[in-house]
């Protein structure tokens, strides 16, 4: 993720500005939109944890079914 500069509009809304290598504005978004987009996306660590959890749950379920069949 690019480093963001925090600015405020003339109306007082919080803005995030992303600059290119030359220091010119590349993208400007409202804080509300940028924050919502950040919350929708998952980090690599979150995805890895979810994958591990899913594997563990599947393993437990498989074990429970196997145990139930024995009875």
Helices and strands as residue ranges (DSSP letters): E 4-8, E 14-19, E 25-30, H 31-40, H 44-70
